Protein backbone atom coordinates (compact mmCIF):
# COMPACT_ATOMS: atom_id res chain seq x y z
CA UNK A 1 0.00 0.00 0.00
CA UNK A 2 1.38 3.42 -0.96
CA UNK A 3 1.85 6.31 1.47
CA UNK A 4 -0.94 8.24 -0.25
CA UNK A 5 -3.36 5.32 0.08
CA UNK A 6 -2.43 4.91 3.74
CA UNK A 7 -3.10 8.58 4.44
CA UNK A 8 -6.42 8.48 2.58
CA UNK A 9 -7.57 5.43 4.49
CA UNK A 10 -6.56 7.01 7.81
CA UNK A 11 -8.38 10.22 6.92
CA UNK A 12 -11.52 8.37 5.90
CA UNK A 13 -11.48 6.35 9.13
CA UNK A 14 -11.47 9.42 11.34
CA UNK A 15 -14.77 10.45 12.85
CA UNK A 16 -16.10 13.60 14.46
CA UNK A 17 -15.04 14.07 18.07
CA UNK A 18 -17.49 14.17 20.97
CA UNK A 19 -16.47 17.46 22.56
CA UNK A 20 -19.80 19.17 23.37
CA UNK A 21 -21.36 18.85 26.82
CA UNK A 22 -24.84 20.02 27.74
CA UNK A 23 -23.72 23.56 28.61
CA UNK A 24 -21.90 24.01 25.31
CA UNK A 25 -24.84 22.55 23.42
CA UNK A 26 -27.22 25.04 25.05
CA UNK A 27 -24.86 27.93 24.24
CA UNK A 28 -24.68 26.65 20.66
CA UNK A 29 -28.46 26.39 20.45
CA UNK A 30 -29.08 29.86 21.88
CA UNK A 31 -26.44 31.32 19.58
CA UNK A 32 -28.19 29.62 16.67
CA UNK A 33 -31.67 30.84 17.61
CA UNK A 34 -30.83 34.39 18.62
CA UNK A 35 -29.83 36.05 15.37
CA UNK A 36 -29.71 39.60 14.12
CA UNK A 37 -33.41 39.32 13.24
CA UNK A 38 -34.48 40.07 16.80
CA UNK A 39 -32.84 43.49 16.51
CA UNK A 40 -35.34 44.48 13.79
CA UNK A 41 -38.14 41.94 14.21
CA UNK A 42 -39.52 43.54 17.36
CA UNK A 43 -40.55 46.63 15.44
CA UNK A 44 -42.39 44.67 12.73
CA UNK A 45 -44.18 42.62 15.39
CA UNK A 46 -45.22 45.77 17.27
CA UNK A 47 -47.00 46.97 14.12
CA UNK A 48 -49.62 44.23 14.57
CA UNK A 49 -49.37 43.18 18.25
CA UNK A 50 -48.81 46.65 19.70
CA UNK A 51 -47.58 46.60 23.27
CA UNK A 52 -48.47 42.91 23.66
CA UNK A 53 -45.58 41.88 21.46
CA UNK A 54 -44.25 39.92 24.43
CA UNK A 55 -47.31 37.64 24.18
CA UNK A 56 -46.60 37.09 20.48
CA UNK A 57 -43.15 35.80 21.44
CA UNK A 58 -44.74 33.35 23.89
CA UNK A 59 -47.11 32.03 21.22
CA UNK A 60 -44.24 31.76 18.71
CA UNK A 61 -42.25 29.77 21.26
CA UNK A 62 -45.14 27.35 21.76
CA UNK A 63 -45.27 26.72 18.00
CA UNK A 64 -41.49 26.18 17.87
CA UNK A 65 -41.60 23.76 20.81
CA UNK A 66 -44.16 21.56 19.04
CA UNK A 67 -41.74 20.83 16.20
CA UNK A 68 -38.82 20.93 18.63
CA UNK A 69 -40.28 17.95 20.50
CA UNK A 70 -40.34 15.94 17.25
CA UNK A 71 -36.70 16.83 16.62
CA UNK A 72 -35.83 15.90 20.22
CA UNK A 73 -37.46 12.48 19.97
CA UNK A 74 -35.93 11.61 16.62
CA UNK A 75 -32.56 13.15 17.53
CA UNK A 76 -32.31 10.91 20.59
CA UNK A 77 -33.25 7.86 18.50
CA UNK A 78 -30.81 8.65 15.69
CA UNK A 79 -27.98 10.89 16.97
CA UNK A 80 -26.31 11.51 13.62
CA UNK A 81 -25.13 14.42 11.49
CA UNK A 82 -27.39 15.28 8.53
CA UNK A 83 -30.21 14.56 10.95
CA UNK A 84 -33.15 15.25 8.63
CA UNK A 85 -31.69 12.84 6.07
CA UNK A 86 -31.48 10.15 8.73
CA UNK A 87 -34.95 10.86 10.17
CA UNK A 88 -36.76 10.67 6.80
CA UNK A 89 -34.65 7.72 5.66
CA UNK A 90 -35.37 5.68 8.77
CA UNK A 91 -39.08 6.53 8.70
CA UNK A 92 -39.78 5.80 5.03
CA UNK A 93 -36.75 3.84 3.80
CA UNK A 94 -36.46 6.24 0.84
CA UNK A 95 -33.05 7.68 0.04
CA UNK A 96 -34.58 10.05 -2.52
CA UNK A 97 -37.04 11.61 -0.05
CA UNK A 98 -34.33 11.79 2.60
CA UNK A 99 -31.89 13.42 0.18
CA UNK A 100 -34.34 16.07 -1.09
CA UNK A 101 -35.37 16.95 2.47
CA UNK A 102 -31.79 17.36 3.67
CA UNK A 103 -30.78 19.16 0.48
CA UNK A 104 -33.53 21.71 1.13
CA UNK A 105 -32.22 22.32 4.64
CA UNK A 106 -28.63 22.56 3.38
CA UNK A 107 -29.60 25.15 0.77
CA UNK A 108 -31.41 27.28 3.35
CA UNK A 109 -28.42 27.14 5.71
CA UNK A 110 -25.95 28.23 3.01
CA UNK A 111 -28.07 31.09 1.67
CA UNK A 112 -28.93 32.24 5.19
CA UNK A 113 -25.20 32.23 6.02
CA UNK A 114 -24.54 34.54 3.08
CA UNK A 115 -27.31 36.90 4.16
CA UNK A 116 -26.05 36.97 7.76
CA UNK A 117 -22.48 37.66 6.57
CA UNK A 118 -23.78 40.67 4.64
CA UNK A 119 -25.72 41.75 7.74
CA UNK A 120 -22.49 41.64 9.76
CA UNK A 121 -20.70 43.64 7.07
CA UNK A 122 -23.54 46.16 7.08
CA UNK A 123 -23.15 46.79 10.81
CA UNK A 124 -19.38 47.04 10.35
CA UNK A 125 -19.88 49.58 7.57
CA UNK A 126 -22.08 51.71 9.83
CA UNK A 127 -19.49 51.63 12.61
CA UNK A 128 -16.18 52.04 10.77
CA UNK A 129 -17.07 52.54 7.09
CA UNK A 130 -15.72 49.19 5.84
CA UNK A 131 -17.03 48.13 2.38
CA UNK A 132 -19.87 45.61 2.65
CA UNK A 133 -19.06 42.78 0.22
CA UNK A 134 -15.31 42.60 1.04
CA UNK A 135 -16.27 42.67 4.71
CA UNK A 136 -18.61 39.73 4.23
CA UNK A 137 -15.93 37.78 2.33
CA UNK A 138 -13.39 38.50 5.07
CA UNK A 139 -15.83 37.22 7.70
CA UNK A 140 -16.52 33.97 5.83
CA UNK A 141 -12.79 33.33 5.30
CA UNK A 142 -12.05 34.01 8.98
CA UNK A 143 -14.77 31.65 10.16
CA UNK A 144 -13.60 29.10 7.58
CA UNK A 145 -10.25 29.05 9.38
CA UNK A 146 -11.91 28.75 12.80
CA UNK A 147 -14.14 25.88 11.66
CA UNK A 148 -11.20 23.93 10.23
CA UNK A 149 -9.64 23.83 13.69
CA UNK A 150 -12.41 21.52 14.88
CA UNK A 151 -15.52 21.73 16.98
CA UNK A 152 -13.72 22.63 20.22
CA UNK A 153 -12.55 26.00 18.89
CA UNK A 154 -15.89 26.69 17.22
CA UNK A 155 -17.77 25.93 20.44
CA UNK A 156 -15.46 28.14 22.50
CA UNK A 157 -15.96 31.10 20.15
CA UNK A 158 -19.69 30.38 19.94
CA UNK A 159 -20.02 30.38 23.73
CA UNK A 160 -18.25 33.73 24.05
CA UNK A 161 -20.30 35.34 21.29
CA UNK A 162 -23.53 33.85 22.65
CA UNK A 163 -22.82 35.51 26.00
CA UNK A 164 -22.41 38.86 24.23
CA UNK A 165 -25.66 38.32 22.30
CA UNK A 166 -27.49 37.43 25.51
CA UNK A 167 -25.86 40.41 27.23
CA UNK A 168 -27.22 42.78 24.58
CA UNK A 169 -30.78 41.54 25.09
CA UNK A 170 -30.45 41.57 28.89
CA UNK A 171 -29.09 45.12 28.63
CA UNK A 172 -32.25 46.25 26.84
CA UNK A 173 -34.37 44.34 29.32
CA UNK A 174 -32.78 46.01 32.32
CA UNK A 175 -33.08 49.45 30.74
CA UNK A 176 -36.78 48.89 30.27
CA UNK A 177 -37.32 48.34 33.96
CA UNK A 178 -34.88 51.00 35.18
CA UNK A 179 -35.67 53.90 32.84
CA UNK A 180 -39.33 53.64 31.86
CA UNK A 181 -40.55 56.42 29.55
CA UNK A 182 -43.74 58.05 30.92
CA UNK A 183 -45.33 58.23 27.47
CA UNK A 184 -44.74 54.49 26.88
CA UNK A 185 -46.01 52.80 30.06
CA UNK A 186 -48.14 50.72 30.35
CA UNK A 187 -47.78 50.02 26.64
CA UNK A 188 -47.20 46.30 27.20
CA UNK A 189 -50.93 45.83 27.90
CA UNK A 190 -52.05 47.42 24.62
CA UNK A 191 -53.26 45.22 21.73
CA UNK A 192 -54.59 47.60 19.04
CA UNK A 193 -55.75 44.80 16.72
CA UNK A 194 -56.86 42.34 19.38
CA UNK A 195 -56.14 38.62 19.35
CA UNK A 196 -55.81 38.50 15.56
CA UNK A 197 -53.02 41.07 15.68
CA UNK A 198 -51.15 39.11 18.35
CA UNK A 199 -51.49 35.88 16.35
CA UNK A 200 -50.27 37.61 13.18
CA UNK A 201 -47.23 38.84 15.10
CA UNK A 202 -46.69 35.34 16.51
CA UNK A 203 -46.50 33.93 12.98
CA UNK A 204 -43.87 36.57 12.22
CA UNK A 205 -41.73 36.11 15.33
CA UNK A 206 -41.78 32.33 14.94
CA UNK A 207 -38.91 32.82 12.53
CA UNK A 208 -36.85 34.26 15.39
CA UNK A 209 -36.85 30.71 16.80
CA UNK A 210 -35.68 28.91 13.66
CA UNK A 211 -32.32 27.31 14.40
CA UNK A 212 -33.33 25.03 17.26
CA UNK A 213 -33.39 22.17 14.73
CA UNK A 214 -29.68 22.49 14.04
CA UNK A 215 -28.78 21.10 17.46
CA UNK A 216 -29.50 17.59 16.19
CA UNK A 217 -26.85 18.01 13.48
CA UNK A 218 -24.23 18.25 16.23
CA UNK A 219 -25.25 14.90 17.74
CA UNK A 220 -22.10 13.08 16.60
CA UNK A 221 -19.99 15.68 18.41
CA UNK A 222 -22.07 15.64 21.61
CA UNK A 223 -21.30 13.65 24.73
CA UNK A 224 -24.17 11.28 25.65
CA UNK A 225 -26.33 12.55 22.74
CA UNK A 226 -29.41 10.47 23.63
CA UNK A 227 -29.65 12.44 26.85
CA UNK A 228 -28.08 15.81 25.99
CA UNK A 229 -29.55 16.51 22.53
CA UNK A 230 -33.20 16.63 23.70
CA UNK A 231 -32.25 18.57 26.83
CA UNK A 232 -30.06 21.00 24.91
CA UNK A 233 -32.79 21.61 22.34
CA UNK A 234 -35.53 22.26 24.91
CA UNK A 235 -33.33 24.43 27.14
CA UNK A 236 -32.18 26.50 24.15
CA UNK A 237 -35.76 27.29 23.10
CA UNK A 238 -36.83 28.06 26.68
CA UNK A 239 -33.87 30.34 27.38
CA UNK A 240 -34.37 32.15 24.06
CA UNK A 241 -38.05 32.58 24.88
CA UNK A 242 -37.21 34.11 28.26
CA UNK A 243 -34.90 36.62 26.57
CA UNK A 244 -37.40 37.45 23.82
CA UNK A 245 -40.25 38.03 26.27
CA UNK A 246 -37.98 40.20 28.42
CA UNK A 247 -37.11 42.30 25.38
CA UNK A 248 -40.74 42.48 24.29
CA UNK A 249 -41.74 43.83 27.70
CA UNK A 250 -38.80 46.22 27.94
CA UNK A 251 -38.94 47.97 24.58
CA UNK A 252 -42.57 48.99 25.03
CA UNK A 253 -41.62 50.61 28.35
CA UNK A 254 -38.77 52.57 26.75
CA UNK A 255 -40.67 53.87 23.72
CA UNK A 256 -44.29 53.84 22.47
CA UNK A 257 -45.06 50.81 20.33
CA UNK A 258 -46.17 53.14 17.52
CA UNK A 259 -42.63 54.53 17.25
CA UNK A 260 -41.06 51.09 17.49
CA UNK A 261 -43.25 49.88 14.64
CA UNK A 262 -41.84 52.58 12.35
CA UNK A 263 -38.19 52.07 13.28
CA UNK A 264 -35.72 49.96 11.29
CA UNK A 265 -33.62 49.52 14.45
CA UNK A 266 -36.16 49.29 17.29
CA UNK A 267 -33.77 47.97 19.95
CA UNK A 268 -31.25 50.69 19.19
CA UNK A 269 -34.08 53.23 19.33
CA UNK A 270 -35.18 51.92 22.71
CA UNK A 271 -31.64 51.96 24.11
CA UNK A 272 -30.92 55.44 22.77
CA UNK A 273 -34.11 56.71 24.45
CA UNK A 274 -32.61 55.68 27.78
CA UNK A 275 -28.89 56.40 27.31
CA UNK A 276 -28.52 58.40 24.10
CA UNK A 277 -25.63 57.65 21.73
CA UNK A 278 -23.81 55.25 24.13
CA UNK A 279 -26.90 53.06 24.21
CA UNK A 280 -26.92 52.89 20.42
CA UNK A 281 -23.22 51.92 20.30
CA UNK A 282 -23.73 49.13 22.84
CA UNK A 283 -26.60 47.66 20.82
CA UNK A 284 -24.65 48.00 17.55
CA UNK A 285 -21.74 46.06 19.08
CA UNK A 286 -24.13 43.37 20.36
CA UNK A 287 -25.73 43.10 16.91
CA UNK A 288 -22.27 42.78 15.32
CA UNK A 289 -21.37 39.93 17.68
CA UNK A 290 -24.72 38.26 17.12
CA UNK A 291 -24.42 38.24 13.32
CA UNK A 292 -20.84 36.95 13.55
CA UNK A 293 -22.00 34.13 15.81
CA UNK A 294 -24.96 33.29 13.58
CA UNK A 295 -22.69 33.00 10.55
CA UNK A 296 -20.31 30.73 12.50
CA UNK A 297 -23.16 28.46 13.54
CA UNK A 298 -24.60 28.28 10.03
CA UNK A 299 -21.21 27.37 8.56
CA UNK A 300 -20.70 24.69 11.22
CA UNK A 301 -24.16 23.21 10.70
CA UNK A 302 -24.00 23.27 6.89
CA UNK A 303 -20.62 21.54 6.88
CA UNK A 304 -21.95 18.82 9.21
CA UNK A 305 -24.92 18.30 6.90
CA UNK A 306 -22.55 17.83 3.94
CA UNK A 307 -20.38 15.49 6.03
CA UNK A 308 -23.37 13.47 7.23
CA UNK A 309 -24.83 13.10 3.74
CA UNK A 310 -21.44 11.93 2.46
CA UNK A 311 -21.19 9.40 5.27
CA UNK A 312 -24.64 8.10 4.30
CA UNK A 313 -23.49 7.72 0.68
CA UNK A 314 -25.70 10.56 -0.60
CA UNK A 315 -22.76 12.82 -1.59
CA UNK A 316 -19.22 12.04 -2.82
CA UNK A 317 -17.08 10.20 -0.28
CA UNK A 318 -14.49 13.00 -0.15
CA UNK A 319 -17.00 15.23 1.65
CA UNK A 320 -17.03 12.73 4.52
CA UNK A 321 -13.31 12.98 5.24
CA UNK A 322 -12.19 14.41 8.58
CA UNK A 323 -8.86 16.11 9.29
CA UNK A 324 -6.56 15.48 12.25
CA UNK A 325 -8.46 18.03 14.37
CA UNK A 326 -11.76 16.23 13.87
CA UNK A 327 -13.20 18.73 11.36
CA UNK A 328 -14.81 17.70 8.05
CA UNK A 329 -12.38 19.83 6.07
CA UNK A 330 -13.68 19.17 2.54
CA UNK A 331 -17.25 19.88 3.65
CA UNK A 332 -16.13 23.15 5.26
CA UNK A 333 -14.37 24.19 2.04
CA UNK A 334 -17.49 23.51 -0.05
CA UNK A 335 -19.76 25.41 2.33
CA UNK A 336 -17.44 28.44 2.53
CA UNK A 337 -17.20 28.68 -1.25
CA UNK A 338 -20.98 28.33 -1.62
CA UNK A 339 -21.60 31.06 0.97
CA UNK A 340 -19.30 33.47 -0.86
CA UNK A 341 -20.97 32.63 -4.17
CA UNK A 342 -24.40 33.55 -2.76
CA UNK A 343 -23.26 36.93 -1.42
CA UNK A 344 -24.68 38.60 -4.52
CA UNK A 345 -28.23 37.65 -3.45
CA UNK A 346 -27.93 36.99 0.26
CA UNK A 347 -29.23 40.39 1.40
CA UNK A 348 -32.50 40.15 -0.54
CA UNK A 349 -35.64 40.09 1.60
CA UNK A 350 -37.15 37.66 -0.91
CA UNK A 351 -34.28 35.21 -0.30
CA UNK A 352 -34.93 35.47 3.45
CA UNK A 353 -38.57 34.50 2.89
CA UNK A 354 -37.53 31.60 0.67
CA UNK A 355 -35.20 30.21 3.34
CA UNK A 356 -37.99 30.47 5.92
CA UNK A 357 -40.38 28.63 3.61
CA UNK A 358 -37.76 25.94 3.01
CA UNK A 359 -37.27 25.49 6.76
CA UNK A 360 -41.02 25.09 7.28
CA UNK A 361 -41.17 22.44 4.54
CA UNK A 362 -38.44 20.51 6.32
CA UNK A 363 -40.11 20.92 9.72
CA UNK A 364 -43.39 19.57 8.31
CA UNK A 365 -41.62 16.50 6.91
CA UNK A 366 -39.81 15.85 10.20
CA UNK A 367 -43.12 15.99 12.08
CA UNK A 368 -44.54 13.54 9.52
CA UNK A 369 -41.57 11.20 10.06
CA UNK A 370 -42.10 11.26 13.81
CA UNK A 371 -45.84 10.55 13.40
CA UNK A 372 -45.13 7.73 10.93
CA UNK A 373 -42.57 6.02 13.16
CA UNK A 374 -44.90 6.18 16.15
CA UNK A 375 -47.58 4.43 14.08
CA UNK A 376 -45.57 1.71 12.28
CA UNK A 377 -42.78 1.11 14.81
CA UNK A 378 -44.14 1.83 18.30
CA UNK A 379 -41.68 -0.55 19.98
CA UNK A 380 -38.51 1.18 18.84
CA UNK A 381 -36.24 2.35 21.65
CA UNK A 382 -36.98 6.05 22.28
CA UNK A 383 -34.57 7.56 24.85
CA UNK A 384 -36.77 10.68 24.74
CA UNK A 385 -40.49 10.54 23.99
CA UNK A 386 -42.59 13.60 23.13
CA UNK A 387 -45.46 13.92 25.64
CA UNK A 388 -49.25 13.94 25.14
CA UNK A 389 -49.86 10.70 23.24
CA UNK A 390 -53.33 9.36 22.44
CA UNK A 391 -53.00 5.73 21.44
CA UNK A 392 -50.18 5.80 18.89
CA UNK A 393 -50.81 9.45 17.98
CA UNK A 394 -48.36 11.99 19.45
CA UNK A 395 -50.47 15.14 19.79
CA UNK A 396 -47.47 17.48 19.76
CA UNK A 397 -46.24 16.06 16.46
CA UNK A 398 -49.67 16.48 14.87
CA UNK A 399 -49.97 20.06 16.12
CA UNK A 400 -46.43 20.76 14.94
CA UNK A 401 -47.32 19.52 11.45
CA UNK A 402 -50.53 21.58 11.35
CA UNK A 403 -48.79 24.76 12.54
CA UNK A 404 -46.01 24.42 9.93
CA UNK A 405 -48.52 23.90 7.11
CA UNK A 406 -50.61 26.83 8.34
CA UNK A 407 -47.62 29.19 8.36
CA UNK A 408 -46.55 28.07 4.89
CA UNK A 409 -49.81 29.49 3.54
CA UNK A 410 -48.84 32.97 4.70
CA UNK A 411 -46.13 33.39 2.05
CA UNK A 412 -46.54 35.17 -1.27
CA UNK A 413 -46.74 33.04 -4.47
CA UNK A 414 -43.22 33.97 -5.63
CA UNK A 415 -41.63 32.91 -2.33
CA UNK A 416 -43.60 29.66 -2.41
CA UNK A 417 -42.50 28.92 -5.98
CA UNK A 418 -38.84 29.65 -5.19
CA UNK A 419 -39.07 27.68 -1.96
CA UNK A 420 -40.38 24.65 -3.83
CA UNK A 421 -37.42 25.10 -6.17
CA UNK A 422 -35.00 24.20 -3.35
CA UNK A 423 -35.80 20.47 -3.31
CA UNK A 424 -36.20 20.50 -7.10
CA UNK A 425 -32.63 21.77 -7.45
CA UNK A 426 -31.54 18.74 -5.46
CA UNK A 427 -32.91 16.44 -8.17
CA UNK A 428 -30.13 17.57 -10.53
CA UNK A 429 -27.49 16.80 -7.90
CA UNK A 430 -29.14 13.47 -7.21
CA UNK A 431 -29.01 12.53 -10.90
CA UNK A 432 -25.42 13.73 -11.28
CA UNK A 433 -24.14 11.81 -8.26
CA UNK A 434 -25.21 8.19 -8.31
CA UNK A 435 -25.86 7.30 -4.65
CA UNK A 436 -23.64 4.65 -3.14
CA UNK A 437 -23.97 2.44 -0.12
CA UNK A 438 -22.64 4.03 3.09
CA UNK A 439 -19.18 2.94 4.23
CA UNK A 440 -18.57 0.23 6.77
CA UNK A 441 -19.68 1.17 10.25
CA UNK A 442 -22.57 3.35 9.05
CA UNK A 443 -26.00 1.77 9.49
CA UNK A 444 -27.84 1.56 6.13
CA UNK A 445 -31.36 2.84 5.63
CA UNK A 446 -34.11 0.28 5.98
CA UNK A 447 -37.80 0.08 6.65
CA UNK A 448 -39.00 0.89 10.19
CA UNK A 449 -41.11 -2.25 10.44
CA UNK A 450 -37.91 -4.31 10.06
CA UNK A 451 -36.41 -2.38 13.00
CA UNK A 452 -39.51 -2.98 15.06
CA UNK A 453 -39.31 -6.70 14.41
CA UNK A 454 -35.60 -6.96 15.10
HELIX and SHEET records of a PDB file:
HELIX    1   1 UNK A    3  UNK A   13  1                                  11    
HELIX    2   2 UNK A   22  UNK A   33  1                                  12    
HELIX    3   3 UNK A   38  UNK A   49  1                                  12    
HELIX    4   4 UNK A   50  UNK A   52  5                                   3    
HELIX    5   5 UNK A   53  UNK A   77  1                                  25    
HELIX    6   6 UNK A   83  UNK A   92  1                                  10    
HELIX    7   7 UNK A   95  UNK A  128  1                                  34    
HELIX    8   8 UNK A  132  UNK A  148  1                                  17    
HELIX    9   9 UNK A  151  UNK A  178  1                                  28    
HELIX   10  10 UNK A  187  UNK A  189  5                                   3    
HELIX   11  11 UNK A  194  UNK A  205  1                                  12    
HELIX   12  12 UNK A  206  UNK A  208  5                                   3    
HELIX   13  13 UNK A  212  UNK A  221  5                                  10    
HELIX   14  14 UNK A  225  UNK A  254  1                                  30    
HELIX   15  15 UNK A  257  UNK A  262  1                                   6    
HELIX   16  16 UNK A  266  UNK A  275  1                                  10    
HELIX   17  17 UNK A  277  UNK A  311  1                                  35    
HELIX   18  18 UNK A  317  UNK A  320  5                                   4    
HELIX   19  19 UNK A  329  UNK A  341  1                                  13    
HELIX   20  20 UNK A  342  UNK A  344  5                                   3    
HELIX   21  21 UNK A  349  UNK A  376  1                                  28    
HELIX   22  22 UNK A  395  UNK A  408  1                                  14    
HELIX   23  23 UNK A  413  UNK A  432  1                                  20    
HELIX   24  24 UNK A  448  UNK A  452  1                                   5    
SHEET    1   A 2 UNK A 389  UNK A 390  0                                        
SHEET    2   A 2 UNK A 393  UNK A 394 -1                                        
END                                                                             
